[in-house]
């Protein structure tokens, strides 16, 4: 049996989900298509893979230079940050027990 040749778009998806399984790639691609991501250039909207929204928000905020005091940083309800703020700017694809985050401005 000859392995199928992946398009550049499928290959890029394969790298994001870290799987070469064609069924996995097609499933993930269907999800992206439902959000309007159909071209390889739009994959620049990919913002990372996390176990949940709260972890994404915490990591997202840690990139800012203005550091919060440690006590304040650990008192933040990161899930609430997702639901009240960042969910408007990002969407997620839940795949293989993880969340893949994409910026809505692609």
C-alpha positions in Angstrom: 0.0 0.0 0.0 1.4 3.4 -1.0 1.2 6.1 1.7 -0.9 9.1 0.6 0.9 12.3 -0.3 0.0 15.2 2.0 -0.7 18.7 0.7 1.3 21.6 2.2 -1.8 22.5 4.3 -2.2 18.9 5.5 1.5 18.7 6.3 1.3 21.9 8.3 -1.7 20.5 10.3 0.3 17.3 10.8 3.0 19.3 12.5 0.5 21.2 14.7 -1.2 18.0 16.0 2.0 16.0 15.9 0.4 13.1 14.1 1.0 11.7 10.6 -2.3 9.7 10.7 -4.4 10.8 7.7 -7.7 10.3 9.6 -6.4 12.6 12.4 -5.3 15.2 9.9 -8.6 15.1 8.1 -10.6 15.4 11.3 -8.6 18.4 12.5 -8.8 20.0 9.0 -12.6 19.6 9.1 -12.7 21.5 12.4 -10.5 24.3 11.0 -12.6 24.5 7.9 -15.7 25.1 10.0 -14.0 28.2 11.5 -12.9 29.4 8.0 -9.3 28.3 8.1 -8.7 26.7 4.7 -5.3 28.0 3.6 -1.8 27.4 5.0 -1.2 31.1 5.5 -4.2 31.2 7.9 -2.5 28.7 10.2 -0.4 31.6 11.5 -3.4 32.1 13.8 -2.3 29.0 15.7 -1.4 30.0 19.3 -0.5 26.8 20.9 -1.8 23.6 22.5 -2.9 23.4 26.1 -4.8 21.1 28.4 -7.4 23.7 29.2 -8.4 27.3 28.6 -7.1 28.4 32.0 -3.6 27.2 31.3 -3.7 29.0 27.9 -4.7 32.3 29.6 -2.1 32.0 32.3 0.6 31.3 29.7 -0.7 34.1 27.5 -0.5 36.7 30.3 3.0 35.5 31.4 4.3 36.8 28.1 3.7 40.4 29.1 6.7 42.4 30.5 4.6 44.0 33.3 4.8 41.2 35.8 2.2 40.9 38.5 3.2 40.2 42.0 3.4 36.5 42.6 0.5 36.5 45.1 -1.8 38.4 42.7 -0.8 36.2 39.8 -1.8 33.0 41.6 -5.1 34.6 42.9 -6.4 35.1 39.3 -9.2 32.9 38.1 -7.7 32.1 34.7 -10.8 30.2 33.5 -12.9 33.3 34.2 -10.3 35.3 32.2 -11.0 33.0 29.3 -14.8 33.3 29.5 -14.9 37.0 30.0 -12.1 38.2 27.8 -10.0 36.0 25.6 -12.7 33.7 24.2 -13.8 36.6 22.0 -10.3 36.8 20.4 -9.5 33.1 20.1 -11.3 29.9 19.3 -10.4 26.3 20.3 -10.3 23.0 18.5 -10.6 20.2 21.1 -8.6 17.2 19.7 -7.0 14.2 21.3 -7.8 15.4 24.8 -6.1 18.9 24.3 -7.2 22.3 23.2 -5.6 23.9 20.2 -5.9 27.7 20.2 -6.3 29.9 17.2 -6.6 33.7 17.0 -9.8 34.8 15.4 -8.0 37.5 13.4 -6.5 35.3 10.7 
